[in-house]
Each structure stands twice: as C-alpha cells, then as structure tokens.
Amino acid sequence: MSSLNKNTFLRSLMFYLPTIFLFLSVLNEIDLNYLEIEYFSFNFVYILIFYWTLKNPYYLSYGSIFLAGLINDVVTGIPIGISSFCYLLICAVTAYLRNITLSPNFINDWISLLFTILLVNSIQVMSLDLIFSIDVSYMRYFINSGFTFVFYPLFLFLFNNLEKKIKIQKND
Amino acid sequence: MASSRDDFVIAIRSAFLKKSYQQKFSLLTLIFSSLVILLLGSFNFKAVNYLKIGINEVVYRSSYIVSIPENYIKNLNVKLKVHLNLYEIYKKNELQLNDLKKKKLTNEFLELENKKLRELINESIQSKDIYAKVIVDKNSPYLKSIILNKGSKNNVKLGMAIVDDIYLVGKIIEVNYTNSRALLLSDLNSKIPVLIEPFDIHAVLSGTGQNHGVIEYTKEDYLEEIDDKEIIVYTSGYGGLFKSGLPVGKTIQKNETKKNVVSFFSDFRQLDYVKIVSYEIGSGN
C-alpha cells in the first residue's frame, strides 16, 4: 500500500517536474540568465518554455508560465507583466510551429528558437529602454541570445531523456 | 495562394485561441492579461500596485526559502576559501592594522575638530538607523538590487540610504509592508553626487551594471592631476539625500585607461546585513 502511494507521489512529481524547474529557476538566486561571468549568460527559462511547449505542452501549462513571468518580474525588479508577455510570446510561436509542422525536425526547431529569442529579446529591450527608460546593456542581450541558442541542443538531450522517464513513470 | 493564406490564418487562430492539451486559459487571454497588467502598472494604477505589493510579500519570502540550500553551499565555499588563505589574510591584516593605527590617531583629532566646527555654525546631523537582513540578492541583467526584510511597518521610506558598515551601498526604491528593495550603486540607473578627494572635485558617480562605477560629469583635466595618487570617492551631500562624507569607493590605480573607474569599498555580492539610514541635517540659521 505504501509503495503504491510512493509510486503515485513519484509519478505526479515527475509530471510536474518541468513546472517545478520553471518556478525554481525564477525564484532561485542563481540566475543562469545573469551569471557573474563576463560575456557568458544564457536564458534557461526560454529554453525550458520553448522545449516543453513545443514538444509536450501537456506538462507545462500557460497559466503557470504566466504566473512564473509575474514572479520573475517581481524578483528581478522590472515592470510587472514584461516577462509574462515574453514567455507567452514564446508559447505563441511554439503553438504556431506545432500547428504547421507535420514531421518535427531538430534543425527547424533550432532555427525557430533563434528567431523566437531575437524577437522576444528585441521586444523586451525596446519596452525596457524606450517605454520604461530603464538602461539595459545591448551587448549582454546579444551574448545572452547567442548562448541560449548554442545551449539548446544540450538541454534538448537532457529534456528528451526526462520526457522519456516521465512517460515510463506514467505508463507503469 | 489563397489556400496558403487560409492555412496561415487557421494556424494562427488555433495557436492563440485553442485551449488544447488541457490548458485552462487560451494564449490570447493570458497575453492580453499581461499587457493589461503592464499598461496599468506603467500608469501607476492602484489595483496593480496592490497586486504587486501582495506578490512581493509572498515571492520575496518564497525566494529566500528556495535559495537557502544554494546560499548554504555558497557560504561554505567562501568559508573554505578563507580557511585556505588564512596565512596570507593574516599577513595582509597585520600590515593593514599597523597602517590603521597610525591613521586612527589623526582621525580622532579631525573628528573632534569637525564636531567643534559644526557646533560653531550650529549645524547638526541626526541619523536614524534601521538594521535589516538581506533576504534576496538575485542578480538580474536589468537591475542590481537587494531585497531587505524591513518595510513600511518599520518606518522604511523611499530614498533612504543603505549603508554597509560605514560604506554607502545604495538607496531604497520600493517599499512594501514587511520588506523593501534597494537599488545598488552598481546599477546602470544609479547616479549619485560625489566628491573626489583629495582634489575636492564634485562629480556624479554612475553605475555600470558591473561591480564598479564610473565618474561622470566633471571637469576632464582632473584625470591629469591624479597620476599615481589614490583618490577616494565620498558622497557630496548635494540633493540632500545622503549626508556628505560617506565613503563610496576608490579609483583603480595604475591603469591609464581606467582612471575614472571606481571600485566600491563594499562587496555587493557579500551583503548579509545592512543599515537603512535617514539623515536630518539641521541648521540653527
């Protein structure tokens, strides 16, 4: 009986793992989006949202992405709503890609990610700099976009393995 | 041609409006909600401000709790480094101590003299100190700030100075009921009036988004006067926000190209406890 309970708990934990990762990364003090290494940073949240909403939106709901965006704005101190909007734009692109793609292809996804990051970061920079008059470093955004794009295959591999494990747990 | 346009419209409509995969909200609703929040927030709409304060209260505490394991590891790493460099630190401290002992004697005299002179012109500076713990110091590419565990409940007000020991660190930019946010001097948007000593030149110290600041808006020939001398940057007290004479940082020496770069005295990455201070400068005139 206890093993059955344990199994159910583990299964639901695995199911919510992408959501847990999302909230941990916006709440935690270690921000991969801002590592104290010069000329190196990448946006883990963008990769996470892009992968899970493209491959399997069943595990990451739009509502939780919206909430995570609000939390991220509060923690990083930028005008509330910007991150939510940017995260949801990624979701919009992935939803569109899902609708037009018959056979998923890694290269197409990767290039789409580059397009998405550039779009989202441009919107974010424009709104912060021009509308809210918050000084931002354009170079940092550029580097961040580059590394986010470069690191996607690595996280794709990790998330693919995780997804397989979640599916195995689900089918057990 | 028409059919490909139809396909595009169908794909867009489906992406934005369809609540697939057991989603509770459609994308369009959420995007619209975030835009509304963003717009109302920029107009200082009261409801959004209350929502923000509510979220702040919960999120700052949650962030503190979530970061406990990571902070423990970070502190452990710092402790280990200190242990490994114990001898070197001891030698450096010994030299510093001797130097400071000499300076202390001069300082005591100057302090007394300063006090007498202030009494003479009937000027008094009263400060109110509130000790606060840094609960979150999440680095962000947009904002260099820290969250403190004291808020309006403890009489914290906007614009109050944040001091680490005796060094200026930043100022309060957001106050919630039980916590507040302080903008660090290293933030791109931070600009404070300073005095460059020993040349007695007024300038503005701007943040760079990195762990140092730059001196701006001053006469350019001061750079030639510096040479190899170490210059110390203090607050000038202009604007009445901070009292004059709070140490901020010193120039990075022997680097021709970096003469206007200021290294802060306080290490903003290692802040645990700080003082929130407000100054009242009284004059008998």
HADDOCK unambig.tbl for C-alpha pairs under 7 A between the chains (distance, minus, plus):
assign (segid A and resid 27 and name CA) (segid B and resid 63 and name CA) 4.82 0.50 0.50
assign (segid A and resid 27 and name CA) (segid B and resid 66 and name CA) 6.80 0.50 0.50
assign (segid A and resid 28 and name CA) (segid B and resid 63 and name CA) 5.92 0.50 0.50
assign (segid A and resid 28 and name CA) (segid B and resid 66 and name CA) 5.96 0.50 0.50
assign (segid A and resid 28 and name CA) (segid B and resid 67 and name CA) 5.32 0.50 0.50
assign (segid A and resid 29 and name CA) (segid B and resid 67 and name CA) 5.83 0.50 0.50
assign (segid A and resid 29 and name CA) (segid B and resid 137 and name CA) 6.71 0.50 0.50
assign (segid A and resid 29 and name CA) (segid B and resid 138 and name CA) 4.53 0.50 0.50
assign (segid A and resid 30 and name CA) (segid B and resid 138 and name CA) 6.92 0.50 0.50
assign (segid A and resid 31 and name CA) (segid B and resid 139 and name CA) 6.69 0.50 0.50
assign (segid A and resid 34 and name CA) (segid B and resid 139 and name CA) 6.20 0.50 0.50
assign (segid A and resid 34 and name CA) (segid B and resid 140 and name CA) 5.69 0.50 0.50
assign (segid A and resid 34 and name CA) (segid B and resid 141 and name CA) 5.72 0.50 0.50
assign (segid A and resid 57 and name CA) (segid B and resid 21 and name CA) 6.40 0.50 0.50
assign (segid A and resid 58 and name CA) (segid B and resid 21 and name CA) 5.14 0.50 0.50
assign (segid A and resid 58 and name CA) (segid B and resid 22 and name CA) 6.75 0.50 0.50
assign (segid A and resid 61 and name CA) (segid B and resid 23 and name CA) 5.86 0.50 0.50
assign (segid A and resid 62 and name CA) (segid B and resid 23 and name CA) 6.69 0.50 0.50
assign (segid A and resid 62 and name CA) (segid B and resid 25 and name CA) 6.86 0.50 0.50
assign (segid A and resid 62 and name CA) (segid B and resid 27 and name CA) 6.91 0.50 0.50
assign (segid A and resid 63 and name CA) (segid B and resid 25 and name CA) 6.51 0.50 0.50
assign (segid A and resid 66 and name CA) (segid B and resid 30 and name CA) 6.86 0.50 0.50
assign (segid A and resid 71 and name CA) (segid B and resid 59 and name CA) 6.63 0.50 0.50
assign (segid A and resid 74 and name CA) (segid B and resid 56 and name CA) 6.23 0.50 0.50
assign (segid A and resid 76 and name CA) (segid B and resid 138 and name CA) 6.95 0.50 0.50
assign (segid A and resid 76 and name CA) (segid B and resid 140 and name CA) 5.55 0.50 0.50
assign (segid A and resid 76 and name CA) (segid B and resid 143 and name CA) 6.51 0.50 0.50
assign (segid A and resid 77 and name CA) (segid B and resid 143 and name CA) 6.40 0.50 0.50
assign (segid A and resid 79 and name CA) (segid B and resid 38 and name CA) 6.86 0.50 0.50
assign (segid A and resid 80 and name CA) (segid B and resid 37 and name CA) 6.92 0.50 0.50
assign (segid A and resid 80 and name CA) (segid B and resid 38 and name CA) 5.87 0.50 0.50
assign (segid A and resid 80 and name CA) (segid B and resid 41 and name CA) 6.84 0.50 0.50
assign (segid A and resid 81 and name CA) (segid B and resid 34 and name CA) 4.87 0.50 0.50
assign (segid A and resid 81 and name CA) (segid B and resid 35 and name CA) 6.55 0.50 0.50
assign (segid A and resid 81 and name CA) (segid B and resid 37 and name CA) 5.72 0.50 0.50
assign (segid A and resid 81 and name CA) (segid B and resid 38 and name CA) 4.76 0.50 0.50
assign (segid A and resid 82 and name CA) (segid B and resid 38 and name CA) 6.61 0.50 0.50
assign (segid A and resid 84 and name CA) (segid B and resid 34 and name CA) 6.06 0.50 0.50
assign (segid A and resid 85 and name CA) (segid B and resid 31 and name CA) 5.72 0.50 0.50
assign (segid A and resid 85 and name CA) (segid B and resid 34 and name CA) 5.59 0.50 0.50
assign (segid A and resid 85 and name CA) (segid B and resid 35 and name CA) 6.79 0.50 0.50
assign (segid A and resid 88 and name CA) (segid B and resid 27 and name CA) 6.98 0.50 0.50
assign (segid A and resid 88 and name CA) (segid B and resid 31 and name CA) 6.22 0.50 0.50
assign (segid A and resid 92 and name CA) (segid B and resid 15 and name CA) 6.17 0.50 0.50
assign (segid A and resid 92 and name CA) (segid B and resid 16 and name CA) 6.52 0.50 0.50
assign (segid A and resid 92 and name CA) (segid B and resid 27 and name CA) 6.90 0.50 0.50
assign (segid A and resid 95 and name CA) (segid B and resid 15 and name CA) 4.83 0.50 0.50
assign (segid A and resid 96 and name CA) (segid B and resid 11 and name CA) 5.88 0.50 0.50
assign (segid A and resid 96 and name CA) (segid B and resid 12 and name CA) 6.00 0.50 0.50
assign (segid A and resid 96 and name CA) (segid B and resid 15 and name CA) 5.15 0.50 0.50
assign (segid A and resid 99 and name CA) (segid B and resid 11 and name CA) 5.56 0.50 0.50
assign (segid A and resid 100 and name CA) (segid B and resid 11 and name CA) 6.50 0.50 0.50
assign (segid A and resid 134 and name CA) (segid B and resid 189 and name CA) 6.88 0.50 0.50
assign (segid A and resid 135 and name CA) (segid B and resid 188 and name CA) 6.05 0.50 0.50
assign (segid A and resid 135 and name CA) (segid B and resid 189 and name CA) 6.24 0.50 0.50
assign (segid A and resid 136 and name CA) (segid B and resid 142 and name CA) 6.07 0.50 0.50
